[in-house]
Amino acid sequence: MKNKNNEHNGLLIVIEGTDGSGKSTQIELLKQWIEEKSYGAMVSEWKTSRLIANVIDDAKDRNLLNATTFSLLYAADFADRLENTIIPALNAGFVVLMDRYKYTAFARDVVRGLDFEWVEKLYDFAPEPDLVFYLDMPVDVLLKRVIGTTGLDYWESGRDIGLSSDFYKSFTIYQDKCLTEYEQMKKDYNFVSIDGTLGVYEIHKIIVEKVQSLLDEGKLD
């Protein structure tokens, strides 16, 4: 039975949220759960195109990105992954798990000053997901998590757009602005919003219940 939303045989499931919200952990748990049910599953992460990812990293290292080139390079990365891995997997009946989707671009690009409708049109080739989970996390918790793991990133702190010379303050301002965009998208794109401060397995339980409902509807028959 074909997915009515993306017109492919598989399922497209997205987990969205800012850095430090726990997306990767939930993606891995969900992949294991799906495979235990004998369905094929694959994961596609943000900025992992073999063609574009290194170009983005190089441009970031050399500080060559303005808001528009930042947006276009990430869109190119997304388009390459979509054509060469995501769509083929959906056509083969896989459950494709997305660690970030176009909504990440919507939030980041608008915060960097681009017009929302322009960015939305840039990604209008993207199929609509069957489910979008959003891990909603307050900035103060995000800050503690990021400092305790990967550390503050120049771009994820919005330093490129001159929000503040103080790294911590810049991170807080940037993430607050991104969260404001996500708050609007929760309504516009029917996100399943989950309190990201819940325990890992509490969040996992909420996610698998929603996914199980799709499977019970025969979405992969």
N, C-alpha and C positions, 0 to 999 in steps of 0.2 A: 504494500500500500504506500503510495507516494505521499510525502510530506506536503500538505497543502500550502504551507508558507514558503518553503524554499524550492518546491517543485523537484526535489530529488528523493532518492530512496531512503536516505539516512536521516539522522537527527542532528541539528545544529544547536549546541548548547553553549552558552556564554557565561563566564564568570567575570564580572567587572568589579573594579574598585581601585583605589589609589595604591601606590607602593606601600607595603607593610600591612595591608588589610587581610592577608592570608589566602590570596587567590591560588597560589601555586600548591599549597597544602591541600586545599579543597579539590582542586583539579586532579591531583594524584589519587586522593581517596575515592573520588567519583569514578575515575578510570578503572581502578581496581574493582569497585563494586559492579560496574557495567560488565567487565570481563568475566567476573564470577558468574554472571547471568548468561554467559556464552554469547555475548554480542561483541562485535569488533569495535574497538575504540581507538581513536588517535587524538593527539594533543597538538594544537598549533599555538605558539606563543608569539607575543608582540615582538616585532623587529627580529625575525629569524630567517628572512629570505636569504638564500645563498647568493643571490645576485646583488642585493641592496644593503643588507645589514652592515657589511664592512664599510660601505660607502658612507652610511650614516655615522658610524663610529669615527671614521676618519674626519668627516666634516665637523663633528662635535669636538674632536680633539684639537682641531685647528681653528675652532670658533668661527666657522664659515656660514652658519645657518642664521638667516633671519626668519621671521614668522612664516613667510610663504614657502621658502625652501624647506624648512622644517616640516611643514604640512605635506608638501608634495613628495618629499622623499619617503615619509612614512606611508603615504597612500600608495606609492610605488611598491614598497615592501609588502604591503597588504595585498595588492593586486597580484603580485607574483605568487605569493603563498596561496591565494584563492584559486588561481588558475592551475597551479601545478601540484598542489597537495590537497586543499580543502574540497574543491568541487569533485575531483576524482574519488576521494574517500566517500563523499556523500552519495555519489552515483553508485558506488559499490555497496551501499547500505550500511556504512559505518556510522557510529555515533561520534561526531566530531566535537571535541571540547576545546573551546577557545579561551585562552588566558588573555583577556582583553579583546575587544572588538572595535568597531568603528566609533563606539561611544567614547572610548578613551581619546580618540582624535578630536571628537566634538568638544570635549571638555578642555583639553590642552590648547587646541588651536584658538578657541574663542578667548580663553584667558590670555593668550598671546596677542590678541587684538584682531583676529580675523572674524569675518561675518559668519554667523552660524549657518545661514542658508547657503552660503558659498561652500562651506565645509561639508554640509549635508549633501549637496549636489555632487561634490567631488567623490563621495562614497556611494552614489546611488546605484552602482553596479553590485553592491553587496547584498546577498540574499538575507531575508529577514530570519532571525533565529527562531527556533521553537520555544526556547526558554532563555531568559536573561536573568541571572542572579546577580544582585548587587550587594557587596559586603560593605555595609555602612559603618564607617569608623570615624570617631571624633579626632580632630587634629592633634590634641594633646596626647592621645594614646598612640596615634601614628608616629609622632615625633619620638616617643620613647622606644617604640619598636624598631624604627629605622636606625636610631642611634645605637641600639643594642645589637643590630645585625649587620646590615650593609654599610651603615654610615650615611651621612647626608651627601646627596648627589647634586652637582652643579645645576643640571637641567631640571631635576625633580624638585629643586628648591626655587626654581624660577629666577635664578641669578642672571640668566641671559636677558631678562627683560627689565632689569634694574629695579626690582621691588624694594630691596634694602641691601645695604652693604653688610649687614649682620646676617650670617648664614642661617641662624636659627629663626630669626624674625622673617627672613625671606621665605624659608620653608613654610612657616605658618601662614603667611599671607597668600602664597601661591596655592597651597593645598586648600585653604579656605575658599578661594575663588573656584578651584576645581570642584569642590564639594557643592558649591552653589549651583554649578552647571549640572552636576549629577542629580541634585535634588529636583531640578526641573525635568530632567530626562526620565526620572522615575515615573512621573505621571504620563509623559508623552509617549514613552516606549514600553509601558507595562512591565517595568522591572519587578522581579520578586525581590523586595528589599529585605535584607537580613541584618540583624544587629551583629556587627562584626566583633563586638566585645564578648559574645557568647563563647563557650568552650568549643574547641575544634570539633568534637563529635556531636555536640548539639547542633552546630551549623550543618555538619554532614547529614544528620538525620533529616533536617528540614529540606535539604537539597534532594536527597534520594526519594523522599516522599513525593515530591513534585515530578521527578523524573519517572518514578514508578507509575504515576498517574498517566503519563504519556504512553508508556509501554502497555498499560492496561487498556488504553484506547486502540491498541493495535497499530501504533504508528510505524512499527518496524516489521509488520507481518508481510 
